[in-house]
Amino acid sequence: MPAAKLKDKIGTLEARKRERLFEAVQQRLDANTEAMRQHRETVEHLFGTIRLAWERRNS
């Protein structure tokens, strides 16, 4: 089998694996609608705090 065809098959398999992963994540988020909101608040708060400290340090 030529390398190009093999590479195409591998790329297709990897894409399918990623697609299944994204579908599983979406199902988990659909089952727990508060999870993304809670995650967003936690992450944004953390980085907002870091950014504020960085700005104070550099001003």
Secondary structure, 3 states (H helix, E strand, C coil): CCHHHHHHHHHHHHHHHHHHHHHHHHHHHHHCHHHHHHHHHHHHHHHHHHHHHHHHHHC
